[in-house]
Amino acid sequence: MAKFHFGASALGLTFAALSATTAFAQVDDAELMKTVSTEGVVTSDQTCEYEGGSVMTLEAGKVCFVAVRGTDFNTKLYDGQGLGVIKCSGNGQFANELVQPSGAFCRVFLEQKKVAPSRAEVEAATRAEMKAAEDLAEEG
């Protein structure tokens, strides 16, 4: 009989501790709902995947295609859930692009964006190559 009372007491204490932990968790959730997120920023392949994005190599360079969190999800409570970046700007060291028309996704450039040469640059390079070929033909 003593074993039964001890077991019942231990079980009661376990439930009391569990309910106290749940109450503390609710207080922490309320506090986390008020605290601004410290995450939601993409700077590398790993942080891209952590925030729920996809790393892609495009013609323009290596990018992270990731969702932009809604304003309701910019608190610490939502950190670590792969919801995306808080805003498109301020990610990585290169300029980023908000994907239109919805604006719900962002292209975060993880490498310097490759820019196609202008027509004048292409023409100048072509002229220089032609000149070099002519000079080589005259020497030979």
N, C-alpha and C positions, 0 to 999 in steps of 0.2 A: 504494500500500500504506500509505503514511503517513496518507493521508486516512481509510482504514479504521480504523487504530489510534486516531486522534484521535476518530472518530465512536463507536467502541466505548467509549473512555474517557469521553466525554461522556455516553453512555447509561448507563454504570455509575455515574457520579456522580449522575445524575438519579435512578436507582433508589435509591441510598443516601440521598439527601436526602429522597425520598418516604417511605422506610421510617422515617427518623428523625422526620419530621413526624407520621406515623401513631402512633409510639410516644409522642410528646409529646401528641397528641390523646387517647390512652387515659389518660394521667396526668391531663389536664385533665378528662376525663369523670368519673374517679373522684373528683376534687376537687369537681366540680360536684354530684355525687351527695350529698356531705356538707354542702354549703353551702345554707342556707335561702334560699328564693326571696325576691327583692325585688320581684317583680311579682305578678300574681294579685290585683290590686285594681282595681275599676271606679269611676271618678269622672265619666266623661263618655261621650258617644256613641262617640267614637273608642276609648277604652280598652275599652268594652263589645265593640265589634267586634274589637279586637285580641285579646281573651281568648276569642273564639269565641261571644259572646252576640248577642242580637237586641234592637234598640231598638224598643219598642212604645209607642203612646199609648193608654192605657186610660182608663176612666171615673175611676179612682182617680188618674191622673196618668201622666207619662212614666216608663217603667220599662225596665230592662235585664233580660232574661230570660237567665240564664247558668248554666252547670253549676258545681257545686262540685267542685274537684279532690279526688281521694282523697288520703289522707295519704302514700301512696307517691310522689305527684307534686308535693310541696311543696318541691322543690329547684330550684336554678338550672338544672340540666340540662334541665328541662321548661319553662322560661320561653320565651316567644315561640312556643309551639306551639298557642296558642288552646285551652288545656285548661280555662279557667274561672278562678274566683276561689278563693283558698285557704280562705276561710271567708265565710259570708254577712254577718256583722257586720263593721263597720269599712270599708265601702265607701260612698263619697260622704258627704254631710253630713246625709242623712235616714235614718230608721229603715228597715230592710230586712226582708223576709219570706222565711223558708225555706219552699219549696213542699213540702207534705206529700202523701202519706204517706212517700215515699221519702227526702226530704231531700236529694236529689241535685241539685236546682236551687234557684236563688235569684232573687228579684225585688229588684233594686237600684233604688230610687227615685231618678231623676235630677232630679226636681222635687219640691217639697213635696207630700206625699200629700193629695189632696182628701178631706175628710171630709164625709159627708152631714150636714146640720143635724139636730139632735134634734127630736122632736115638739114640745117646749115652744118651741123657737126658731121653728119654722114657725107655730105657733099665735099667738105673740106678733107675728110679722111680718104675719100675716093680720089680726089685730085692729087693728094700727096702720094698715094699708092701708084697712080698712073705716072706721075713725075719720076718716082723712084724706078719704075719699070723702064721708062724711056732712057734714063741715065744709065741703067744697067745695060740696055741694048746698045747704046752708043759706045760704051767701054768695050763690049765684047765683040 
